[in-house]
Amino acid sequence: MAGVNALQAWAVHAWIYGLAWSAIAVLYFGATLQAIASLYQQFKAETSTNFSGADLSHAHWQD
């Protein structure tokens, strides 16, 4: 029975190890997504302020 107990112990350790790495991956992936979303929001804010006040009525392509 020692072999079965060792196998069970290994399975439990592997499960905990996998769970820990999964948690790290989820946190890292979540932080990456948050950073991308933050950069996108910043980019959107900058481009909208740059172009909202531009006067396009005298643009060269209309001449």
Gaussian input, Z-matrix of N, CA and C with variables (Angstrom, degrees):
# hf/3-21g

backbone

0 1
 N
 C     1     B1
 C     2     B2     1     A1
 N     3     B3     2     A2     1     D1
 C     4     B4     3     A3     2     D2
 C     5     B5     4     A4     3     D3
 N     6     B6     5     A5     4     D4
 C     7     B7     6     A6     5     D5
 C     8     B8     7     A7     6     D6
 N     9     B9     8     A8     7     D7
 C    10    B10     9     A9     8     D8
 C    11    B11    10    A10     9     D9
 N    12    B12    11    A11    10    D10
 C    13    B13    12    A12    11    D11
 C    14    B14    13    A13    12    D12
 N    15    B15    14    A14    13    D13
 C    16    B16    15    A15    14    D14
 C    17    B17    16    A16    15    D15
 N    18    B18    17    A17    16    D16
 C    19    B19    18    A18    17    D17
 C    20    B20    19    A19    18    D18
 N    21    B21    20    A20    19    D19
 C    22    B22    21    A21    20    D20
 C    23    B23    22    A22    21    D21
 N    24    B24    23    A23    22    D22
 C    25    B25    24    A24    23    D23
 C    26    B26    25    A25    24    D24
 N    27    B27    26    A26    25    D25
 C    28    B28    27    A27    26    D26
 C    29    B29    28    A28    27    D27
 N    30    B30    29    A29    28    D28
 C    31    B31    30    A30    29    D29
 C    32    B32    31    A31    30    D30
 N    33    B33    32    A32    31    D31
 C    34    B34    33    A33    32    D32
 C    35    B35    34    A34    33    D33
 N    36    B36    35    A35    34    D34
 C    37    B37    36    A36    35    D35
 C    38    B38    37    A37    36    D36
 N    39    B39    38    A38    37    D37
 C    40    B40    39    A39    38    D38
 C    41    B41    40    A40    39    D39
 N    42    B42    41    A41    40    D40
 C    43    B43    42    A42    41    D41
 C    44    B44    43    A43    42    D42
 N    45    B45    44    A44    43    D43
 C    46    B46    45    A45    44    D44
 C    47    B47    46    A46    45    D45
 N    48    B48    47    A47    46    D46
 C    49    B49    48    A48    47    D47
 C    50    B50    49    A49    48    D48
 N    51    B51    50    A50    49    D49
 C    52    B52    51    A51    50    D50
 C    53    B53    52    A52    51    D51
 N    54    B54    53    A53    52    D52
 C    55    B55    54    A54    53    D53
 C    56    B56    55    A55    54    D54
 N    57    B57    56    A56    55    D55
 C    58    B58    57    A57    56    D56
 C    59    B59    58    A58    57    D57
 N    60    B60    59    A59    58    D58
 C    61    B61    60    A60    59    D59
 C    62    B62    61    A61    60    D60
 N    63    B63    62    A62    61    D61
 C    64    B64    63    A63    62    D62
 C    65    B65    64    A64    63    D63
 N    66    B66    65    A65    64    D64
 C    67    B67    66    A66    65    D65
 C    68    B68    67    A67    66    D66
 N    69    B69    68    A68    67    D67
 C    70    B70    69    A69    68    D68
 C    71    B71    70    A70    69    D69
 N    72    B72    71    A71    70    D70
 C    73    B73    72    A72    71    D71
 C    74    B74    73    A73    72    D72
 N    75    B75    74    A74    73    D73
 C    76    B76    75    A75    74    D74
 C    77    B77    76    A76    75    D75
 N    78    B78    77    A77    76    D76
 C    79    B79    78    A78    77    D77
 C    80    B80    79    A79    78    D78
 N    81    B81    80    A80    79    D79
 C    82    B82    81    A81    80    D80
 C    83    B83    82    A82    81    D81
 N    84    B84    83    A83    82    D82
 C    85    B85    84    A84    83    D83
 C    86    B86    85    A85    84    D84
 N    87    B87    86    A86    85    D85
 C    88    B88    87    A87    86    D86
 C    89    B89    88    A88    87    D87
 N    90    B90    89    A89    88    D88
 C    91    B91    90    A90    89    D89
 C    92    B92    91    A91    90    D90
 N    93    B93    92    A92    91    D91
 C    94    B94    93    A93    92    D92
 C    95    B95    94    A94    93    D93
 N    96    B96    95    A95    94    D94
 C    97    B97    96    A96    95    D95
 C    98    B98    97    A97    96    D96
 N    99    B99    98    A98    97    D97
 C   100   B100    99    A99    98    D98
 C   101   B101   100   A100    99    D99
 N   102   B102   101   A101   100   D100
 C   103   B103   102   A102   101   D101
 C   104   B104   103   A103   102   D102
 N   105   B105   104   A104   103   D103
 C   106   B106   105   A105   104   D104
 C   107   B107   106   A106   105   D105
 N   108   B108   107   A107   106   D106
 C   109   B109   108   A108   107   D107
 C   110   B110   109   A109   108   D108
 N   111   B111   110   A110   109   D109
 C   112   B112   111   A111   110   D110
 C   113   B113   112   A112   111   D111
 N   114   B114   113   A113   112   D112
 C   115   B115   114   A114   113   D113
 C   116   B116   115   A115   114   D114
 N   117   B117   116   A116   115   D115
 C   118   B118   117   A117   116   D116
 C   119   B119   118   A118   117   D117
 N   120   B120   119   A119   118   D118
 C   121   B121   120   A120   119   D119
 C   122   B122   121   A121   120   D120
 N   123   B123   122   A122   121   D121
 C   124   B124   123   A123   122   D122
 C   125   B125   124   A124   123   D123
 N   126   B126   125   A125   124   D124
 C   127   B127   126   A126   125   D125
 C   128   B128   127   A127   126   D126
 N   129   B129   128   A128   127   D127
 C   130   B130   129   A129   128   D128
 C   131   B131   130   A130   129   D129
 N   132   B132   131   A131   130   D130
 C   133   B133   132   A132   131   D131
 C   134   B134   133   A133   132   D132
 N   135   B135   134   A134   133   D133
 C   136   B136   135   A135   134   D134
 C   137   B137   136   A136   135   D135
 N   138   B138   137   A137   136   D136
 C   139   B139   138   A138   137   D137
 C   140   B140   139   A139   138   D138
 N   141   B141   140   A140   139   D139
 C   142   B142   141   A141   140   D140
 C   143   B143   142   A142   141   D141
 N   144   B144   143   A143   142   D142
 C   145   B145   144   A144   143   D143
 C   146   B146   145   A145   144   D144
 N   147   B147   146   A146   145   D145
 C   148   B148   147   A147   146   D146
 C   149   B149   148   A148   147   D147
 N   150   B150   149   A149   148   D148
 C   151   B151   150   A150   149   D149
 C   152   B152   151   A151   150   D150
 N   153   B153   152   A152   151   D151
 C   154   B154   153   A153   152   D152
 C   155   B155   154   A154   153   D153
 N   156   B156   155   A155   154   D154
 C   157   B157   156   A156   155   D155
 C   158   B158   157   A157   156   D156
 N   159   B159   158   A158   157   D157
 C   160   B160   159   A159   158   D158
 C   161   B161   160   A160   159   D159
 N   162   B162   161   A161   160   D160
 C   163   B163   162   A162   161   D161
 C   164   B164   163   A163   162   D162
 N   165   B165   164   A164   163   D163
 C   166   B166   165   A165   164   D164
 C   167   B167   166   A166   165   D165
 N   168   B168   167   A167   166   D166
 C   169   B169   168   A168   167   D167
 C   170   B170   169   A169   168   D168
 N   171   B171   170   A170   169   D169
 C   172   B172   171   A171   170   D170
 C   173   B173   172   A172   171   D171
 N   174   B174   173   A173   172   D172
 C   175   B175   174   A174   173   D173
 C   176   B176   175   A175   174   D174
 N   177   B177   176   A176   175   D175
 C   178   B178   177   A177   176   D176
 C   179   B179   178   A178   177   D177
 N   180   B180   179   A179   178   D178
 C   181   B181   180   A180   179   D179
 C   182   B182   181   A181   180   D180
 N   183   B183   182   A182   181   D181
 C   184   B184   183   A183   182   D182
 C   185   B185   184   A184   183   D183
 N   186   B186   185   A185   184   D184
 C   187   B187   186   A186   185   D185
 C   188   B188   187   A187   186   D186

   B1=1.4668
   B2=1.5265
   B3=1.3218
   B4=1.4647
   B5=1.5241
   B6=1.3321
   B7=1.4594
   B8=1.5146
   B9=1.3321
   B10=1.4648
   B11=1.5204
   B12=1.3344
   B13=1.4670
   B14=1.5222
   B15=1.3208
   B16=1.4649
   B17=1.5209
   B18=1.3302
   B19=1.4596
   B20=1.5244
   B21=1.3352
   B22=1.4661
   B23=1.5271
   B24=1.3193
   B25=1.4627
   B26=1.5236
   B27=1.3347
   B28=1.4616
   B29=1.5262
   B30=1.3308
   B31=1.4653
   B32=1.5236
   B33=1.3246
   B34=1.4694
   B35=1.5226
   B36=1.3276
   B37=1.4644
   B38=1.5216
   B39=1.3260
   B40=1.4667
   B41=1.5229
   B42=1.3256
   B43=1.4680
   B44=1.5293
   B45=1.3418
   B46=1.4751
   B47=1.5313
   B48=1.3317
   B49=1.4664
   B50=1.5323
   B51=1.3214
   B52=1.4598
   B53=1.5102
   B54=1.3306
   B55=1.4654
   B56=1.5260
   B57=1.3322
   B58=1.4684
   B59=1.5264
   B60=1.3384
   B61=1.4615
   B62=1.5190
   B63=1.3278
   B64=1.4682
   B65=1.5221
   B66=1.3292
   B67=1.4657
   B68=1.5210
   B69=1.3292
   B70=1.4723
   B71=1.5285
   B72=1.3300
   B73=1.4666
   B74=1.5246
   B75=1.3317
   B76=1.4679
   B77=1.5262
   B78=1.3240
   B79=1.4691
   B80=1.5218
   B81=1.3305
   B82=1.4623
   B83=1.5259
   B84=1.3275
   B85=1.4648
   B86=1.5213
   B87=1.3348
   B88=1.4652
   B89=1.5170
   B90=1.3305
   B91=1.4659
   B92=1.5256
   B93=1.3307
   B94=1.4642
   B95=1.5235
   B96=1.3382
   B97=1.4645
   B98=1.5221
   B99=1.3341
   B100=1.4608
   B101=1.5288
   B102=1.3314
   B103=1.4642
   B104=1.5271
   B105=1.3326
   B106=1.4684
   B107=1.5255
   B108=1.3300
   B109=1.4665
   B110=1.5215
   B111=1.3227
   B112=1.4618
   B113=1.5272
   B114=1.3306
   B115=1.4657
   B116=1.5203
   B117=1.3310
   B118=1.4650
   B119=1.5205
   B120=1.3302
   B121=1.4653
   B122=1.5303
   B123=1.3262
   B124=1.4677
   B125=1.5311
   B126=1.3190
   B127=1.4653
   B128=1.5231
   B129=1.3340
   B130=1.4527
   B131=1.5281
   B132=1.3330
   B133=1.4644
   B134=1.5260
   B135=1.3383
   B136=1.4643
   B137=1.5247
   B138=1.3084
   B139=1.4629
   B140=1.5202
   B141=1.3275
   B142=1.4632
   B143=1.5252
   B144=1.3499
   B145=1.4668
   B146=1.5228
   B147=1.3415
   B148=1.4596
   B149=1.5185
   B150=1.3188
   B151=1.4562
   B152=1.5214
   B153=1.3278
   B154=1.4652
   B155=1.5270
   B156=1.3493
   B157=1.4548
   B158=1.5131
   B159=1.3282
   B160=1.4663
   B161=1.5236
   B162=1.3042
   B163=1.4662
   B164=1.5223
   B165=1.3195
   B166=1.4612
   B167=1.5255
   B168=1.3324
   B169=1.4624
   B170=1.5260
   B171=1.3343
   B172=1.4643
   B173=1.5262
   B174=1.3137
   B175=1.4619
   B176=1.5216
   B177=1.3429
   B178=1.4678
   B179=1.5183
   B180=1.3233
   B181=1.4633
   B182=1.5255
   B183=1.3210
   B184=1.4642
   B185=1.5276
   B186=1.3217
   B187=1.4749
   B188=1.5161
   A1=111.81
   A2=115.05
   A3=117.91
   A4=110.88
   A5=115.64
   A6=119.21
   A7=112.14
   A8=116.81
   A9=120.83
   A10=110.18
   A11=115.97
   A12=119.55
   A13=111.01
   A14=116.56
   A15=120.33
   A16=110.11
   A17=115.92
   A18=120.34
   A19=110.85
   A20=116.08
   A21=120.03
   A22=110.31
   A23=116.99
   A24=120.84
   A25=110.10
   A26=116.11
   A27=119.87
   A28=110.26
   A29=116.55
   A30=120.56
   A31=110.87
   A32=116.62
   A33=120.30
   A34=110.17
   A35=116.44
   A36=119.47
   A37=111.24
   A38=116.63
   A39=120.23
   A40=110.41
   A41=116.75
   A42=121.08
   A43=110.12
   A44=115.53
   A45=119.81
   A46=109.97
   A47=116.09
   A48=121.17
   A49=110.46
   A50=115.79
   A51=120.41
   A52=111.82
   A53=115.75
   A54=120.39
   A55=110.39
   A56=115.97
   A57=120.12
   A58=110.57
   A59=116.71
   A60=119.64
   A61=111.64
   A62=116.38
   A63=119.47
   A64=110.34
   A65=116.29
   A66=120.21
   A67=110.62
   A68=116.45
   A69=120.34
   A70=110.23
   A71=116.50
   A72=120.44
   A73=110.94
   A74=116.56
   A75=120.28
   A76=110.43
   A77=116.77
   A78=120.23
   A79=110.77
   A80=116.80
   A81=120.82
   A82=110.81
   A83=115.79
   A84=120.57
   A85=110.13
   A86=116.68
   A87=121.07
   A88=111.41
   A89=116.12
   A90=119.90
   A91=110.46
   A92=116.77
   A93=120.77
   A94=110.67
   A95=116.34
   A96=120.03
   A97=110.93
   A98=115.62
   A99=119.66
   A100=110.38
   A101=116.69
   A102=120.68
   A103=110.81
   A104=116.44
   A105=119.83
   A106=110.23
   A107=116.17
   A108=120.16
   A109=110.92
   A110=116.42
   A111=120.82
   A112=110.81
   A113=116.26
   A114=119.95
   A115=111.07
   A116=116.04
   A117=120.17
   A118=110.74
   A119=116.49
   A120=120.30
   A121=109.96
   A122=116.04
   A123=120.45
   A124=110.07
   A125=116.61
   A126=121.33
   A127=110.38
   A128=116.46
   A129=120.94
   A130=110.23
   A131=116.57
   A132=120.42
   A133=110.34
   A134=116.87
   A135=120.12
   A136=111.54
   A137=117.50
   A138=119.20
   A139=110.89
   A140=117.54
   A141=118.29
   A142=110.75
   A143=117.87
   A144=118.67
   A145=110.28
   A146=117.15
   A147=119.70
   A148=111.99
   A149=116.97
   A150=119.82
   A151=113.87
   A152=117.33
   A153=117.69
   A154=110.99
   A155=116.86
   A156=119.07
   A157=113.43
   A158=117.31
   A159=119.67
   A160=110.20
   A161=115.65
   A162=120.81
   A163=108.12
   A164=116.60
   A165=120.59
   A166=112.33
   A167=117.49
   A168=118.93
   A169=111.47
   A170=117.39
   A171=120.26
   A172=110.91
   A173=116.22
   A174=120.06
   A175=110.29
   A176=115.99
   A177=120.68
   A178=112.14
   A179=117.54
   A180=118.54
   A181=112.31
   A182=117.28
   A183=119.14
   A184=111.58
   A185=117.50
   A186=120.58
   A187=111.97
   D1=-13.19
   D2=-178.03
   D3=-62.60
   D4=-35.33
   D5=179.30
   D6=-65.60
   D7=-38.18
   D8=179.26
   D9=-67.54
   D10=-42.51
   D11=179.18
   D12=-63.43
   D13=-40.12
   D14=178.70
   D15=-64.99
   D16=-39.94
   D17=179.07
   D18=-64.77
   D19=-41.86
   D20=178.57
   D21=-64.52
   D22=-42.69
   D23=179.40
   D24=-62.74
   D25=-41.62
   D26=179.06
   D27=-64.35
   D28=-41.32
   D29=-179.63
   D30=-63.33
   D31=-42.13
   D32=179.18
   D33=-64.59
   D34=-44.37
   D35=179.32
   D36=-63.84
   D37=-41.76
   D38=179.52
   D39=-64.28
   D40=-37.69
   D41=-179.80
   D42=-66.28
   D43=-44.91
   D44=179.48
   D45=-64.83
   D46=-42.49
   D47=178.91
   D48=-61.42
   D49=-44.71
   D50=178.22
   D51=-63.79
   D52=-39.94
   D53=179.19
   D54=-63.79
   D55=-42.43
   D56=-179.97
   D57=-62.89
   D58=-45.57
   D59=179.58
   D60=-66.68
   D61=-34.65
   D62=177.01
   D63=-63.94
   D64=-42.16
   D65=179.00
   D66=-62.55
   D67=-42.91
   D68=178.49
   D69=-62.52
   D70=-43.14
   D71=-179.64
   D72=-63.62
   D73=-42.44
   D74=179.72
   D75=-63.91
   D76=-44.04
   D77=179.45
   D78=-63.33
   D79=-44.28
   D80=-179.49
   D81=-64.68
   D82=-44.65
   D83=-179.81
   D84=-64.65
   D85=-41.06
   D86=178.16
   D87=-62.76
   D88=-42.81
   D89=179.40
   D90=-65.66
   D91=-38.19
   D92=178.25
   D93=-64.17
   D94=-45.43
   D95=178.54
   D96=-61.84
   D97=-39.72
   D98=-179.73
   D99=-64.56
   D100=-40.76
   D101=179.10
   D102=-65.08
   D103=-41.59
   D104=178.69
   D105=-64.06
   D106=-43.75
   D107=179.24
   D108=-62.81
   D109=-39.10
   D110=179.29
   D111=-64.69
   D112=-44.63
   D113=178.25
   D114=-63.23
   D115=-39.05
   D116=179.49
   D117=-64.72
   D118=-43.31
   D119=178.94
   D120=-62.78
   D121=-41.66
   D122=179.64
   D123=-63.86
   D124=-44.18
   D125=179.23
   D126=-62.55
   D127=-43.91
   D128=179.93
   D129=-62.61
   D130=-41.80
   D131=-179.72
   D132=-64.46
   D133=-42.40
   D134=-179.00
   D135=-66.79
   D136=-43.69
   D137=-177.57
   D138=-69.49
   D139=-35.67
   D140=-179.13
   D141=-70.20
   D142=-34.72
   D143=178.56
   D144=-74.09
   D145=-32.46
   D146=-179.70
   D147=-66.82
   D148=-38.61
   D149=-171.96
   D150=-99.87
   D151=-14.79
   D152=-175.95
   D153=-70.49
   D154=-33.27
   D155=-177.55
   D156=-93.31
   D157=1.70
   D158=-177.17
   D159=-75.19
   D160=136.86
   D161=178.43
   D162=-94.26
   D163=105.46
   D164=-176.84
   D165=-94.91
   D166=5.75
   D167=-176.50
   D168=-70.70
   D169=-24.33
   D170=-179.74
   D171=-112.01
   D172=34.10
   D173=-179.70
   D174=-67.06
   D175=149.47
   D176=-176.02
   D177=-65.93
   D178=-31.46
   D179=-176.72
   D180=-69.84
   D181=-8.17
   D182=178.18
   D183=-91.80
   D184=-12.24
   D185=-177.07
   D186=-69.57

